[in-house]
Amino acid sequence: MVEEGLGSNFIRTYIEEDLKSGRFDRVHTRFPPEPNGYLHIGHAKAITISYETAREFGGSYNLRFDDTNPVKEDLEYEEAIKRDIRWLGYDWEDRLYYASDYFDKLYEYAVTLIRKGLAYVCDLTQDEMKEFRGSITSPGKNSPFRERSVEENLDLFRRMREGEYEEGEKVLRAKIDMTSPNMNMRDPVMYRILKKNHHRTGSKWVIYPSYDFAHGQSDSIENITHSLCDISFENHRPLYEWFIEKLEIFKTRQIEFARLNLTYMITSKRYLKKLVDDKIVEGWDDPRMPTIIGMRRRGIPSEAIIDFMKNAGVSKKENLINIENFEYVVREYLKRSSPMVMAVLDPVELHIVNYPEGKIEKFETEVLPGKDEVKTREIPFSNRLYVERSDFTPEDDPSFYRLKPNGYVKLRKSYILKCTGTETDNTGHITRILCEYIPDSSKVTEVEGKKVKGIIHWVSAAHSVRCKVRTYERLFTAENPLEAINKDISDVINRNSLKVYESCMIDNWISKAEPEERFQFIRNGFFCADMKEKEYGVPVFNRTLTLK
């Protein structure tokens, strides 16, 4: 069950102070993604903090796409972001906005700053600007175009908008301080020329505002009271506040929090895109990806994600959380909600030679053990079964407690068997295991006065169907992949992170599972029916997690 609220944290304390002092009389937050990639688990934290904070104070929550770069943005990403937020259980109601909605207003703001002598058109190339900018240890130098007159700057900026200049030929920069220790304050770019169609505004614009210029003003236009951002925006806050102060418009309060960092995981959008582009994974929705859609396809419940975010807390200090903490929350949720079923991933036929041909028995098994209400179902049993190939060894190994020559094993919820032999093909590959069952042993675990230690799962050959199953390991071999990367992301890729079983056998009961329906495959882990794939009518299941 998902916990309510985020609990006590410094963001709540700041907001309570703002309400008490009269700085604000309400709470209004937002989530401002750029539509240039898919949301990942780090975004889930940001969404949860912004939404839950607004809800706690009876406030409002906006979704705004900061779509200021037509080169990288795509309608596909925009629709995916909306879908993922809804799946997480959050609703922006009728408050869906776009930075592109404000392009006219942002242009007016730029003109205002030019008129105030606080912005200028600069002709330096990108490389020259980088050189003039200086470094963390050395101050920058003023552009030779910094002292253009207001009239000249207004004329040049108008001509930039009218498409008179080519890309890279001119930019509009804020006139702040080239010696500032904060690199973001060294005359940042406000507008650049991009002769690209925008997916919402078409060919109307050939100049586009920078993210840093559009971000704070968009918050102001929407009357956002509290801009809740990850810690990477802390050094940008003085710039956002400078623009707001000079424009004399509504001032949002920005509060930063630590990003979510999990071991064996990367949430850098650049690297995630590289994984997709280099075909290291099958796409943004690959179940090994930390994207919301990837986790959804893997079978991770949205409730477990939100529960984890709430329990992880809100802090200023960056830390690396063990992925096992997240997996624990997911596993506990799945234990309570995933019906148990028997499925054999790597099947070999087992023939019970002394069990009557054609006879069918039914044994009762739990669906959700540990629940207060009784939930059981019947499973069919016959003389031909499938069991895991790994549950048999031809060796007389005393430490092996499953099927072996002349050894005994207990079939889950059913009889005790004695292995009497095998059949092989002409290569020596075992094609069938031969056994005898012990009558009246379905409710006991001893034979000849000795306890049978091995218990294995099975499915009846006549009452099961073939399916495809994918199991997953961690995509990265390093606990902190970004630190471990040498030259390329492939340095830390686990090449055995995906294993595909093409001919698994599952109980008929789940052969018509709905997409995303979750199950516990006894002894094999938690699985879900793939949300997008069936191969030639054969169901496909993805493993979410092992049992422990």
N, C-alpha and C positions, 0 to 999 in steps of 0.2 A: 504494500500500500504506500502510495506517495505521501511523504510528509508535507504538511502545510507550511508555507512560508520559508524564508531563508534563515530565520533565527536572528539573534543579535549580531550586528556587524557595524563596521564604521560607516558604511553608506547610510544605513538607517539612522545612525546618530547624527550625521551631517544634515540629513533631511529634516529630522525632528528639530534641530537647531534652526534651520531655515524657516520652518513653519512657525516656530515660537517667536522668532525675531521679526516676522512679517516680511522677510525677503521674498517669500512666495506664499500664496494662500491656497496652493494646490500642488499636486505632483503629476508631472507629465513626462514620460520617458519615450525612448524610441530605440529601434534597432536599425542601423543604417548600412546594410551590406552593399558591396559593389557587385554588380551582376557580371562578374568575369570568372566565375568558378562555382563549384558546388560547396554548400555548407559542410563543415566538419564538426567534430566533437567539441573543439574549442569554441566555435560559434554557438553551440548549444549552451555553453556556460553563459555567454554574453546575453543570449536570448532569455535564458531563465532569470538572470539577475535583473534585467530591465523590466521584464514582464511581471515577475513576482513582486518587485519593489513597487511598481505602480499599483498592482492589485492590493498590496498590503495597506497602502495609504488611500485606497478608494479613488485612485487616479486613472489616467488614460495612457495608452501605449500605441505608438505609431510604428508602422513599417515604412521605411523610406529607402528607395534605391538611390545610392549615390552614383548615378550613371553619367559621369563627366568625361569618360574616355571611350569614344565610339570605336577605337581600334581593338580593344580587348573585350568589349561587352557583347552580350548575345541574349536574345529573347529566351533561348533554351535555359540559360542560367537563371534568368528572372523567374520563369515558371517553376523551375526546380526549387528555388529558394522558397517561394510561396508554398509549394507542396510540402516541403520538409518542415516548415514552421507549423503548418496545420497538423501534420502528423505528430509533431511533438506535443500537440494539444493546446497551442496558443492561437489567439484570434485577435487580429488588429481591427476587427469590425469594419467600419467604413473609413478607417484612417490609413489608407494606402497612398503614399506620395512618392514623388521622384524629384531628384535635384534638377532634372531637366524641366520640371514644371516652373522652375525659378530662373531659367536662363535669362529672360528679359530683365527680371529684377536684379540679378547678379551683375548684368551688364551695366545697369544704372548705378549700382553700388561702385563698380570700377570707375565709372565716369566721375562719380562724386569724389573718390579718392584722388583722381587726377586733378580735378578742380581745386582740391585742397593742397595740392603740391605734394601728395603722399604716394604717388605712383607715376611711373614713367615707362615709355617704350624704349626697349634696349635692343641693339643690333648685334650684340656679341653672339658668337656661335656657342653651341653647347659646350664644346671643349674650352673655349675662352672663359665662359662663365665659371666652369669648374676650376680653372686656374685662378681666376680673380677671387673666388670664394674663400680661398685660404684653407686652413685645416683646423683641427681642434686645438692645436698648439700655436697656430699663427693666425693673425687677423687677416681678413679679406681686404681687397682694394676696391674702391669705387669704380663703377663702370664709367667710361668716358662719355656715355650718353645720359648719365644720371641727372645732369643739370639742364636738360632740355626744358624749354618754357612750357607752361601749362597749355598754351594755345597749340604749340607744335605737338605735344603729346596727345591732345584731344583729336587733332587732325590725323595723326598717324594711327591712333587706335580705331578711329572711324574707318580709315582706309583698310586696316587689318580686317575689320568686320566685313567690309565690302569685297574682300577676296583679292585685293590688289597685290598682295605679297605672297610669296611661296612659303611652304612649311620650313621652319627653322630660320627664316629670314629675320623675324622680329618676335619679341615676346613683350608682354606687359609685366612689369615687376613692381612690387611694393618698395617704397623708399623708407627703410627702417634704419639699420645700423650694420655696416659691413665689418665692424670690429666686435660685434656681440659674441660672447662666449657660447651662446646658443646658436648653432649653425642654422636653425630654422628661421632665425630673425635676420639673416644676412640677405636682404633684398630678395625674398623668394618670388618665384614666378607666379603670377596670378592668372594669366591667359597665355595660351600658345595657339599657333595656327595649325589646324588639322583639317585638311580638305577631305573629310570622310563623312559619309552619311551616318546620321545617328538613327538607331532603331526606333526612336520615338519622334524625333523632330525632323527627320528626313534631311533635306539639303539646306534647311533654313540657316544653319550656322556653319561657318568655316573657322571660327575661333571657339575654343572651349575653355571654361574655367578649370584651374587646377583643383585637385581634391582638397588641398589645404585652404583654398580660398572659398570653395563652395560649402565645405562641411559646417563650419560654425555659423555662417549666415543662414544656411538651410534650417539649422536648429532654431535660430532666432525667428525666422519667418513662421515656423510652426509653433512658436511660443513654448518650446520645450523647456521645462524648468531644470531638469537634471539630465545631463548628457553623461551616461555611464559608459566608460571606455576601458579597454585594456591598457596596461601600463605602458605600452609602446607609444601611446599618444600623450604621455605626460610632458615631454619636451615640446610638443606641438601646442600645448595649451596657451603659452604666452603669445603665440602668433594669433591663435583664434581670438583671444581676448583683445589683442591690439586692433584687429579688424573691427570687432564689435564696438570698441571704445571710439575709434576714429569715425565710424559711421553713425555713432550715437543711436544704436538700435537695441532692442530687447536683449538682455544679457543672460544667457544660459549658464548654469553652474556645471562645470565638468568635474567629474570624480573618476579617478582611475583605480582599477583593481588588477590583481595579478592574473595573468593568463593561465589557462589549464595546460599543464604539461604532464603527459603520461609516459612511463617507460615504454620502450620498444614501439614508439609511435612518432610520426612526423605530421605536423599540421601546417607546415609552410605550403601556401597555395602554389608557389613556384615549383616546389619539389613534387607536390601531388600531380600537377599538370605534366611534369616530366615523366612520372610513372606511367601516366596514360599515354602520352605522346610516344614514349619509347616502347610501348606495349609490354612493359614489365607486368602490368595488370591488364585486365580485360576492359576496363573503363572506369569512369567515376563511381559506378555502382558495384564494382568488384567487392565481394564481401570481405576482402582483406583490407580494404581502404578504411580510413577513419572518417570518411564522409558520412553524413546522416543517412543518405540513401544506401551506402554500402553496409552500414550497420543494420539498417532496416532489412535489407535483403538477406543478411546473415541470420536474422531472427532475433536481434536484440530488441526488447520491448521499449517503446518510447517512455513508458512509466518508469522503467529502471534507469534510463538515462537521466530523466529529471530528478528522480530520487537521489541518484549519485551526486548530481550537481548541487542539490540542496545540502546534502550531508558533507560535501567537500568544503563548504564554507566559503566566505569571502574575505580575502586578505590583500594586503599590499605587497607582501613578500613573495617573490617567485620561488617555487619549489617543484621538485620532480616527484609526482605521485606514482607509486608502484601500480602497474596495470592490473595486478592481482586484486587490488582494492576494488577497482571497477568491475572486474570479472566476478568477484564475490557478490556484489549487489545484483548483478544480472542473474547469476546462478541461483541465488535465493528466490528471486522472483519467478524464475522458470520452474523451480522445484514446486512452487505452489500452484502453478497454472498450466503445466504441460502434461497432458495425459501420457501414461506409460504404454509403450507398445514394444513388441519384439520385432527386431529387424536384423537380418544377417548381411553384413557388408561384403564379406568374401566367402560365398557359400560353397559347401561341399555336401553332397547328398549323403544322408544317413538312412540305412535300411534296417528296420527292426524285424529280423527274420522270423521271430516266433510270435509276432503280433498279427492277428487275423487280417488278411487282405480285404480291403473294402470297409473295415470297421472304423467308425468315427466316434470318438469320445469328446466330451467338452469339459474343460476345466475352468474354474472361476479364478479370475485375477483382478487385482486392484487397478483402478484407473488413476486415481490421485491418492496414493497412500498418505496417511497422516491427516486427512481432512475429517472434520466432524461428521459430515454427511456420508452415508455409505454410497460409494461409487465403484461398482464392479462390472465386469463383463465376462462373457464366456469365450474361450479360445479353443478352436478345434484341434484334435490330435489324431494322427493316423500312423500307419506303419512306415511312411516315407516322409522324412523331414529334411530340412536344411539346417546346418550348424556352421559356425565359423571355422574356416580351415585352420586358423591358429589355435583352435581348441583341441586339436589332435596332434599327437606326435607318434611316429613309428618306433621311437626309442623307449626302452624300459627305464624311464627316468623317475626315481623315487620322489623327486622334488616337484614333479609335474602332476597336478591334481585333477587334470581334466582327462580327455579321452586318450587312452594308450592301450596297447595290446594287453588283453586280460585284465584291464583295469576297470574300475567302476566310476560312474559319474551320475550326478543327479540332474535331470532335466527340470528346469524351473517350473514350478507348479504342477509337476507331472512325475513320471516314474524314474526309478533308478535303472540305469543301463549297464550292461557289461559288454565291452568291446571284444568281438570275436575274430575280427579280421578286416581286410580291405580288398578292394578291387582296383587295379591300375590299368592304364593304357599301355601301348607298346613302348612308351618312353619311360615308364616307371612312375608317371604322375598319378597320384591317387584320385580316382574318380568317384569312389563310393566307400563309405565306412559301414561295416557290418556289425550289428549289435543284437543282443538279446535283452528283453526287458524283464524286470523282476515283478511279477504280478503282486498286487496289493501293496505296492511300495510308494504310491503317490503321496501318502501323508506321513512317510517316515524318511529318515536320513541315515539309517543304518542298514547294513547287510552283513550277514554272518558275524554279527556282534561287533562290527567295526563301523565307525562313522565315516560316511562318504563326504570328503572335504570339498570336492569340486562341484560347483553348480553352474550350468551353462544355459544360455538361452537358445531358442530354436523357433522355427516356423514350420507348419505343415506344408508339404510340397503341393498338395491339392488345394490349399486354402491361402496361398500367397501369390504375389505378383512381382514381376521384375521392376526395379526402379534404378535410377542413377543417383549416386550420393557423392557429395564433395566434402572432404574434411580439410580443415585449415589449421595451420600453425602460424606463429607470428611472422609477419612479412619481413621484419628486420632482425638481423642477428645481434645488433648492439643495443645495450640498454638505453643509451642516449645516441640515437642514429646521427643527429646533426653534428655532434662532437666527433663522432667516429669516421665520418666521411672523409676520405683522403682526396681523391680527384673527382670522383663521380658517385652518384647515389648507388650505382650497382655494386660499390664496394661493400655495402652493408645489407644487401638483399639476401634473404633466405630462399634459395632456389628450390627448396623442398616445402615451401609454405602451402602448396596445394596438392592434394592427392585426390584422384577421381576413381571411384568404383563404378564400373559400367553395368554390372550385372548383380546388383544386390537383390535380396528377396525380402519383401515386407508383408506383414499381415494384411489380408484383404481389407481389413477394417479401415485402413488409412489410405487405400489406393486412390480414393477420390478426394483427398484432402484439398481444401481451399488454399489458394495462394496465401502465403505468410502464416498459415496455421502451424502451430508449434507442438512438438512432441518430445518426449523423453524416450530415446531408443535405449532400452535396457542394456546396461554395461558399455554402451558406445557413446553416450552423451546426449546433449539437447540439439534437436534439429528442427528446421522449419521447411515447409514446402516453398520452393523457389517462387518468388513473386512474379517472375516474367517468363519462366522457361518450362516447357514440357517437350521432350524429344520424342517425336513419332508416337505421341500418346502415352509415353512412359513418364510417370511423375519423377521430379527431380527434388532432392532434399539437400539443404546446406547445413553443415554442422555449425551451431552457434558456439558451443563450448563443450569441453569434456565434462564428465560428472564431478571432477574435483581437480 
